[in-house]
Amino acid sequence: MNLLFGKYTIARIKHIVLNNFSQSYTYDMLFYQ
């Protein structure tokens, strides 16, 4: 239960971070890959 909740929380944090910084980080990912 805690493990599942932890995974869900991490995924949600990543989703929020990607939404907040999508404009800058997506370009960095494209250029560095």
Secondary structure, DSSP 4 states (H G I P E B T S, - for coil): -HHHHHHHHHHHHHHHHHHHSHHHHHHHHHHH-
